[in-house]
Amino acid sequence: MARYRCVVCNYVYDEAKEGKKFSDLPKEWVCPVCGAPKTAFVLLTEQAEEKKVEHTVSEVLINQIAEWGVQYVFGIPGTSTLGVVDAIRKTNGKVKYLQVRHEQTAAFMASAYGKLTGHVAACLGVSGPGATNLATGLYDAKLDHSPVLALTGLVARQLIGPGSTQEIDQYSFFEPICVFNKILMSEDQTTMLATLAIKHALLDQGVSHIGIPNDVQKLPYEAEILPFEGRMPNLAYGQEEWVVEKAAKVVDQAVRPVILAGFGARGQGNKLLKLASKISAPIIATFRAKGVVDEHESLYVGCHGGIGSTAAAELVNKCDLLIAIGSSFSDLSQIPQKKTVQIDINPLMIARRYPVEVGLVGNSAVLIPKLTEKVQEKQNADYLAEIVRLKQEWLNQLEKEADANMKPIRPQYIIKVLNDKIADDAVISLDVGENCWWFGRNFMMRKSQKMVMSGTLATMGFGLPGAMAAALAYPNRQIVCLTGDGGLTMVLGDFLTALKYKLPVKVFVMNNKRLGMIMQEQKVEGYEGWQTDLYDFSFADFAEHSGGLGIKVTEPSELEAAIDKALSTTKPTIVDIDTDPRRFLV
């Protein structure tokens, strides 16, 4: 009597026990465990059963991505990913698996991790709904150029095509999202696809996806793990000297230059300040680049755009040269057409919106010092005095707005207190909504602070997952999430994930009981305010009942003590702050 195994769920049909030959079962017979058709069963020979399998495709895959620096996988286990999940378990912590409550959170966390560190984290979803639930977070990574590895299960190979449960065309689904998108159909592809996926994610700055059929995950396979060393290029490259000299001559001719720092200039704060000091130029930033230099530096004058400072707007309007570094010139940055010298690692970003005098292609870490060396030193006393005056006028305006006595609590006052209390090296994760506006406009970031947000996709729900990723990347730093009641509700269930893994995130909710940003947009466009009110809910009670710390703030006089208490605990915390939904107050 023979035995047959289901390749989907590993159920074994034993003819001796069942009293009936497998071949005599009707064609329409299905696996009693998972419902797979009769064709999904393979014959087990005695030799095959006795042979001990040392490793599987899943184990080789996970060991390979671990070798190339992947430390975290975020996801929800399910039928079509059990082989991969078990392979992660067998690494004994070398690759850490965090079980989330929704796959969207998993993808957001992977995206945030890539933005904060430049390294790859992975998210994992089952075939069908698990894969589709990853899409929003992966699109965030795609548009913000964050390196991410997405792993998804698929139905067994012989079930692909006829319309099996949870089967979708995952290759086509992921194709517009990814810089690398493959289905692992044979064990011999394992190490090659794993290394190519990470390489593309890092070099193309985007999402790589590998789909793994359920039966392939469990195939026995032995392979040499490929080392990272010697397989990646050095990205510290710049432009030829004559092109840098051409750019320097353009800078030398400018009387009122302005340095525009985008997200591509992150980590280059000291180099930006040296260039600014040498040519007497102010530094402005795009929103995503906020904190690229310490905002208390005298030459930094704020962000540009709708949430920007009056100082930045006036200096850009009157400048005779923009030195744009790592900026995408997005519509929200509202950068006008000016005479421009541009630095970007992506040649397609050079002159993306307007023609430029000189475009320098390469790593800003290399090109900023080269340009600084070539330009002439100048001290424009009148221009420097104007920069100082305009910045001080802006700071005076922010101070005037932060009224500590108004109730409901003014958003500007909330930001002021957070600005005073948050640690100098805190990592801040922003959600999308009116809370984002107030942070961009009123918060003054310090040199060692870091910020992460959903930039180009601008998706609500990013704040809490971003904070949890930050807690993993920087376990010894204070982690702050600033969100609104609308954005937090979208991912509130994953506060339980923070509790499960003891991630000490501090969530500050600017609770105006409505979709405040949308309400303002309706007002600006002349629409009647409608369907923006939200059901009033106590986030503080939710945190307390879940086992975290919950603090409710309704009075301005309570705010400082509440923030102190939140920042002093190691528990995941939600501070629920009642604030005014009206953006402009008399």
C-alpha positions, -999 to +999 in steps of 0.1 A: +000+000+000+013+035-009+012+069+008+006+102-009+014+137+004-004+170-004+021+195-015+000+224-002-006+214+034+016+182+038-014+160+047-006+123+040-031+099+025-022+064+037-039+037+016-033+012+044-052+033+069-079+045+045-085+010+031-088+024-004-062+030-032-055+066-040-059+059-077-095+047-071-105+080-055-128+101-078-113+129-098-133+155-079-119+143-045-101+170-026-077+171+003-097+169+036-074+194+053-069+222+028-092+214-001-065+210-027-074+189-057-062+153-062-036+165-086-018+183-057-007+149-042+026+133-048+037+097-042+059+091-012+084+063-017+100+046+012+133+060+002+120+095+000+104+092+035+136+079+051+158+105+036+164+133+060+161+168+044+188+191+058+175+224+043+147+237+023+144+264-003+128+287+023+158+282+047+183+289+020+164+320+009+162+334+045+199+326+052+208+343+020+190+375+027+204+375+063+239+373+048+231+404+028+220+424+059+183+418+063+176+417+100+138+421+102+108+406+085+074+421+093+042+402+085+013+379+093+018+341+089-006+322+067-011+290+047+010+300+017+039+314+038+044+287+065+076+274+049+092+309+050+079+316+085+094+284+098+127+292+081+128+325+099+121+307+132+151+284+126+176+313+123+173+316+161+170+354+161+195+361+133+165+373+113+138+386+136+101+382+127+076+407+140+040+397+137+018+427+129-020+430+129-023+442+093+000+438+063-002+475+056+017+481+088+043+455+078+050+474+045+050+508+063+075+495+088+098+482+061+095+514+042+103+535+073+132+513+082+147+519+047+142+556+049+158+558+084+188+535+078+193+531+041+192+493+047+167+467+036+140+452+058+115+427+045+077+424+047+059+391+042+023+385+031+003+354+020-010+349-015-039+371-025-052+394+003-018+394+022-001+406-010-027+432-018-027+445+017+010+453+013+004+476-016+000+510+001+031+507+022+051+494-008+039+523-029+051+546-002+085+530-004+085+532-042+077+569-044+101+579-015+129+556-030+132+535+001+149+500-002+124+473+007+122+435+001+086+422-002+082+384+001+048+368-007+035+333-008+017+319-038-004+288-043+014+257-053+027+257-088+003+231-101-026+253-088-015+284-105-040+293-133-073+276-127-085+301-101-075+286-068-084+300-034-064+332-027-048+330-061-042+363-080-017+372-107+008+385-082+035+391-108+013+416-127+001+431-094+036+439-082+051+449-116+042+486-114+054+489-078+088+472-081+123+478-094+127+440-093+099+415-095+103+377-099+086+344-090+108+317-076+098+287-096+128+264-091+151+257-062+181+266-083+170+302-085+170+307-048+203+324-040+205+342-073+170+359-069+176+367-033+208+385-039+195+403-070+164+415-051+185+431-024+210+445-049+182+462-069+165+475-038+197+492-027+210+504-060+176+514-076+163+526-043+130+509-044+109+478-038+120+443-048+095+414-047+099+377-047+068+355-049+074+319-037+049+291-045+039+271-015+053+238-027+086+254-037+091+268-002+093+232+011+115+216-015+148+201-002+177+223-013+213+228-004+233+257-017+263+278-008+253+312+007+268+340-014+287+366+006+279+403+003+315+414+000+327+420-036+292+421-051+282+457-046+297+489-062+310+519-043+285+547-047+309+575-036+312+589-071+311+625-084+315+646-115+346+655-135+366+684-122+359+708-151+321+704-146+325+713-108+346+743-118+319+754-142+294+752-114+317+771-091+320+800-115+282+803-117+281+804-079+309+830-078+288+854-099+258+852-076+251+880-051+221+864-034+226+827-036+202+803-017+210+766-009+180+743-013+185+710+005+163+681-004+160+646+010+190+636-011+212+658+011+204+640+043+234+633+065+254+661+049+245+689+074+281+698+083+291+700+046+261+721+037+270+746+065+306+748+053+294+757+018+268+782+031+293+799+053+319+802+026+295+819+001+272+837+026+241+818+016+210+808+036+199+772+037+163+762+031+149+727+031+121+708+015+097+692+041+112+657+038+147+672+043+136+690+075+164+685+100+191+681+074+209+708+094+202+720+130+173+744+126+189+766+153+218+774+130+218+811+120+220+803+082+191+779+083+158+798+076+131+771+074+112+750+049+098+762+016+063+756+005+028+757+020+041+749+055+073+769+050+086+800+067+081+836+055+119+839+056+124+810+032+097+823+009+112+858+007+148+848+003+139+823-025+118+849-042+146+875-042+176+851-049+197+852-081+208+816-078+195+784-063+220+757-054+196+727-053+210+695-037+190+663-037+157+679-043+129+664-064+112+698-070+078+684-059+047+705-064+043+709-026+078+725-023+066+753-046+101+762-058+099+788-086+120+789-117+154+804-109+189+803-122+201+770-108+231+748-101+218+713-092+234+683-076+216+649-077+226+612-077+198+605-102+205+620-136+167+621-144+162+645-115+186+671-131+165+698-147+133+678-139+111+709-139+133+738-152+165+741-172+197+745-150+229+763-156+250+733-145+239+698-134+263+678-112+255+641-112+267+621-083+266+615-045+261+648-026+285+636+001+312+638-026+301+668-046+293+693-019+329+693-006+342+695-042+320+725-049+329+741-016+366+738-024+362+754-059+340+784-050+354+818-040+349+829-004+328+859+001+313+877+031+282+897+021+275+915+053+242+931+042+228+898+029+238+880+061+221+907+082+190+903+061+190+866+067+193+870+104+165+896+105+141+876+084+146+844+105+141+863+137+108+878+124+097+843+116+106+829+151+088+858+167+057+849+147+059+813+159+063+823+195+033+847+192+011+819+179+019+794+207-006+808+231-006+786+263-040+799+275-064+791+247-088+762+249-091+739+230-054+736+230-038+754+201-017+731+178+011+757+178+013+754+216+014+716+214+043+717+190+061+743+212+059+721+243+070+690+223+099+711+209+110+720+244+106+685+258+117+660+232+153+646+235+180+662+213+185+628+196+149+617+193+135+600+162+102+615+152+077+597+129+050+618+113+016+608+102-002+626+074-028+652+082-030+686+099-006+674+125+020+672+097+014+708+087+020+721+122+052+700+127+067+712+094+058+748+101+065+751+139+089+725+150+126+733+152+147+702+147+181+697+163+212+684+147+210+648+161+172+644+157+158+623+128+124+625+111+106+600+090+073+605+071+053+594+041+065+620+016+054+616-020+025+592-014+015+612+017-006+584+031-024+585+064-016+557+089+022+559+084+030+575+118+027+545+142+044+519+120+072+544+113+077+549+150+079+511+156+105+507+128+124+536+144+124+518+178+140+488+161+166+508+142+175+530+172+167+510+204+186+535+226+169+567+214+136+583+223+109+575+197+081+599+191+051+596+169+030+627+160-003+618+145-039+629+142-070+610+153-078+601+116-044+587+108-040+568+141-074+551+138-063+535+105-036+515+122-047+516+158-047+478+161-010+477+157-005+496+190-008+460+202+022+451+182+042+478+200+030+463+233+038+427+223+074+436+213+079+462+241+086+490+216+086+522+238+069+545+213+054+577+225+023+585+204+010+621+206-024+624+191-036+659+180-072+650+185-095+675+168-123+649+163-123+653+125-103+651+093-088+685+099-067+688+067-097+678+046-119+703+064-095+731+056-092+720+019-130+720+016-130+756+030-102+768+007-120+754-024-153+768-014-171+736-005-193+732+025-177+713+053-192+677+052-182+642+062-151+653+080-164+649+116-151+618+133-167+598+161-151+609+194-130+582+208-106+580+238-072+568+225-059+571+261-085+546+273-076+522+245-039+524+255-047+518+292-071+489+285-045+473+262-017+474+288+001+505+278+001+540+292-028+563+282-029+600+291-058+623+282-052+661+280-080+686+277-065+716+295-035+736+283-022+736+319-020+697+318+001+695+287+036+698+300+032+673+328+015+648+305+044+650+280+070+647+308+052+616+321+050+600+286+087+606+279+098+592+312+081+558+309+094+527+290+058+517+282+043+522+248+022+553+254-006+573+238-011+609+248-045+620+235-046+658+233-078+677+226-070+704+201-089+730+180-100+719+145-099+755+132-065+761+116-066+799+117-076+814+151-083+850+159 
